[in-house]
Amino acid sequence: MRIIAGTHRGKKLVEYYTPNTRPTTDRVKENVFNLLSNYLDFNGINVLDLFAGTGAYGIECLSRGAKFVHFNDIDADALKIIKKNLGDSWQNYRLTQKDFTTILNGQFDLIFLDPPYSSDYGLRAIEAIKSGLIVFETDRELIHPQIIQARQYGRTWIYLIQK
């Protein structure tokens, strides 16, 4: 796993696997960021990486010029991995260990939702988010009126949802 583009292109990231955590592959991440480049400029945006895991999505945004990234994960070990992956490279982030429902009241331009596949957390988060471009990673097909793009990569589905 590595940073694909930006100021830290090529930097390797520490991976983290548990039954509920599966790092997004470089192939999927690269395709997600190719899709996103059609909808926004990363310079100066505020990002929420809600079920952050290794922090790969949010760190990619920082490397591409995001103004600020809020990383949240309920798993303390995941937060340690994110901290390792951030290193001393950035200061413009916040790292929290809170229930996801308490984080959704902020103003974000881009929100990454990559919850455990077996949960309903992603759908609950989508309904609670008032505005922003959402990237939702899941293992299921989804029907939602605000989907603007849908792609399948093996068993992984990526949805861009505009709110």
Order of alpha helices (4+ residues) and beta strands (2+ residues): alpha-beta-alpha-beta-alpha-beta-beta-alpha-beta-beta-beta
